[in-house]
Amino acid sequence: MIRKVTFYWVLLTLVLIDSWLLSKPNILGKIGLLIYKYHYLRSFPRTLLTVWIVVSTSVLIVLLIQYLNRQEKLSKSVSTVVLAACVLGSLLVLGQVYVDFTSWSYSHTGLKFRYGAYLLPAILVFVFINGLTVLHLKGRSPEPTSNSQGIETLQSSSQISPDTSPPLQH
């Protein structure tokens, strides 16, 4: 549970930082926003809403894939392929942003704006890779082993019992 809470706090922090960076272009960047009609990046609240929608959509995709996998509507291999395709797509978008922002017109938009543009696809890569790792870590089931008397027991190192009382003696 702590890992999940930490992940969402880190994600919220990255969304806020990215929104702030994207809302701070220099004067040439502001002119470019007007020319290309990027009205959704003109102010911090609009930028925050835009980044939040994009990141929330990616989180919902990951949660949907994980839910369908838990309900056995999707197999683990299909879920892995879908999430890996999302990671690959996000990496391709990151590459496209790099190519676009090293060209002449976008390279003069200001350092903060460019870092914000790089950060958004990096956040998406982070979300999809986290979803992929959670899918594989939670997908492991405890393996049965037999003890010296031939009785099979389930061993799981990831499950910790909340009961800390000593065992009862009969």
C-alpha positions in Angstrom: 0.0 0.0 0.0 2.8 2.4 0.8 4.4 1.8 -2.6 1.1 2.7 -4.3 0.7 5.9 -2.2 4.3 6.9 -2.9 3.8 6.3 -6.6 0.8 8.6 -6.7 2.6 11.3 -4.7 5.6 11.2 -7.0 3.2 11.3 -10.0 1.3 14.3 -8.6 4.6 16.1 -8.0 5.8 15.4 -11.6 2.4 16.6 -13.0 2.7 19.9 -11.0 6.3 20.4 -12.1 5.6 19.6 -15.7 2.6 21.9 -15.7 4.6 24.7 -14.3 7.4 24.2 -16.8 5.1 24.1 -19.8 3.3 27.3 -18.7 6.6 29.2 -18.7 7.7 29.7 -22.3 9.8 32.7 -23.2 8.5 35.5 -25.5 9.1 33.5 -28.7 7.4 30.5 -27.1 4.4 32.7 -26.2 4.2 34.0 -29.8 4.4 30.4 -31.0 1.5 29.4 -28.7 -0.6 32.2 -30.2 0.3 31.3 -33.8 -0.2 27.6 -33.5 -3.3 28.1 -31.3 -2.1 26.0 -28.4 -4.7 27.6 -26.1 -4.5 24.7 -23.7 -0.9 25.7 -22.7 -1.4 29.5 -22.3 -1.7 29.6 -18.5 -0.8 27.4 -15.6 -4.4 26.2 -14.8 -5.0 25.2 -18.4 -1.7 23.5 -18.6 -2.3 21.7 -15.3 -5.7 20.5 -16.6 -4.1 19.3 -19.9 -1.2 17.5 -18.3 -3.6 16.0 -15.6 -5.9 14.7 -18.3 -3.1 13.1 -20.3 -1.5 11.4 -17.2 -4.9 10.4 -15.7 -5.8 8.7 -19.0 -2.6 6.7 -19.0 -3.1 5.7 -15.3 -6.7 4.6 -16.1 -5.4 2.5 -19.0 -2.9 0.8 -16.7 -5.6 0.2 -14.0 -8.0 -1.1 -16.6 -5.4 -3.6 -18.0 -4.5 -4.7 -14.4 -8.2 -5.1 -13.6 -8.9 -7.1 -16.7 -5.9 -9.3 -15.9 -7.1 -9.9 -12.3 -10.6 -10.8 -13.6 -8.9 -13.2 -16.1 -10.5 -11.4 -19.1 -7.0 -10.8 -20.4 -4.1 -13.2 -20.1 -0.9 -12.1 -18.5 0.9 -12.2 -21.8 -1.7 -10.1 -23.6 -1.6 -7.6 -20.7 2.2 -7.5 -20.9 2.1 -6.9 -24.7 -0.5 -4.1 -24.3 1.5 -2.3 -21.6 4.8 -2.9 -23.4 3.2 -1.3 -26.5 2.2 1.7 -24.4 5.8 2.0 -23.1 7.1 1.8 -26.7 4.6 4.3 -27.9 5.5 6.7 -25.1 9.2 6.3 -25.9 8.5 7.0 -29.6 6.6 10.2 -28.5 9.6 11.1 -26.3 11.9 10.6 -29.4 9.6 12.7 -31.5 9.6 15.5 -28.9 13.4 15.4 -28.9 13.5 15.7 -32.7 10.9 18.5 -32.7 12.5 20.5 -29.9 16.0 20.4 -31.5 14.7 21.8 -34.7 14.9 25.6 -35.3 11.3 26.7 -34.5 10.8 24.8 -31.2 14.4 25.2 -30.0 13.8 28.9 -29.2 10.8 28.4 -27.0 12.8 28.6 -23.7 14.6 26.1 -21.6 11.7 25.6 -19.1 9.2 25.0 -21.8 11.5 22.5 -23.6 12.1 20.6 -20.3 8.4 20.5 -19.7 7.8 19.1 -23.2 10.4 16.4 -22.5 9.0 15.6 -19.1 5.4 14.7 -20.2 6.3 11.7 -22.3 8.8 10.7 -19.7 6.0 10.7 -17.1 4.0 8.4 -19.4 6.9 6.0 -19.7 7.2 6.0 -15.9 3.5 5.3 -15.5 3.4 2.4 -18.0 6.7 0.8 -16.7 5.3 1.0 -13.2 2.1 -0.7 -14.4 4.1 -3.4 -16.1 6.2 -4.1 -13.0 3.2 -4.2 -10.8 1.5 -6.6 -13.2 4.4 -9.0 -13.0 5.0 -8.6 -9.2 1.4 -9.1 -8.2 0.9 -11.9 -10.7 3.2 -14.2 -8.8 1.3 -16.8 -6.9 2.7 -18.6 -3.9 4.4 -21.9 -4.9 3.4 -25.1 -3.1 6.3 -26.9 -1.4 6.3 -30.1 0.7 7.8 -30.4 4.1 9.4 -33.4 5.7 6.1 -35.1 6.5 4.9 -34.8 2.9 2.3 -32.1 3.6 2.2 -29.4 1.1 2.4 -25.8 2.4 2.2 -22.5 0.6 5.3 -20.3 0.9 5.2 -16.6 0.1 7.8 -14.2 1.1 5.8 -11.2 0.1 2.9 -11.8 2.5 3.4 -10.6 6.0 0.8 -11.5 8.6 -0.6 -8.5 10.6 -1.0 -10.9 13.6 2.1 -10.4 15.8 0.9 -12.5 18.7 2.8 -15.7 19.5 1.3 -19.0 18.3 -1.1 -20.7 20.7 0.2 -23.7 22.7 -2.2 -26.7 23.0 
